[in-house]
Amino acid sequence: MSAGLTTTYFGHRIRIEPFEWGYLAQIVDPNSGRRLVAASRSPMRALEDAFDVIDSTLKEPAAARAP
């Protein structure tokens, strides 16, 4: 994978790009604009980690997600 890949999950935009030692998944929350990151040696694992981050964010109380 030489170029970045963009997808969405529950409205969150996920962009996976090569990084120095692996892959970086940049996550943007559509409601708050908050940016989160997940990283891994493989692009598939970075994507799975991004899904986990989003799932845990969605479980947070709404007050905790507010900027």
N, C-alpha and C positions, 0 to 999 in steps of 0.2 A: 504494500500500500504506500504509494509515494505522495499522493495528494490527500487532502482532508475529505472526510465524509460527514454529511449532515443528515440527521434524522430527528424525529420527534417522538416523545413518549409522554402521554397524559398532558399534552400541550407544552411540555418543556422542550426547548431546542437543545440538541446534543450535537456537538461538533467534535469529531475525533481526528487528531492530527499526529503525525510522527513527532517524536520528541527526542532529546539527546540519547536516552537509554531505552526508549519504548514508545508508548502512545499516551497521549493526553486527551481526556474527554472533558470538554468545556460544556457546562450545563447552564442554561439561562431559564430562570423561573419566569413564566409569562405574566404572573400577577404582580410580583414585586420588582422584577428586573434583577433580582439577586443572582449572582454568578457563583457557581460551585465547580469544583474540579475533581476528577477521578483519574488516576494514572495506573498504568500496568505495562508489563513487557509485551503483551499481545493486544492487538486491537479488539479482539472479541472479549477478552477479559476486561478491558477498559470500558467497553460498552455495557457489559454485565454489571460492573461496579457503578456505572452511571445510573443504571436502572435501580440498583439498591439505594443509591443516594436519593433519588427522586422518591422512591417508595417511602423511605424514612422521613423525608421532608413532608410528604403528604399526610403522614401520621401525626405530625406536630400540631399542637393547638394553633388556631389562626393567629392568636396574639403573639406567639413566638416567631411566626413567619413575617410579621409586619416589619417594615424597614425602620 
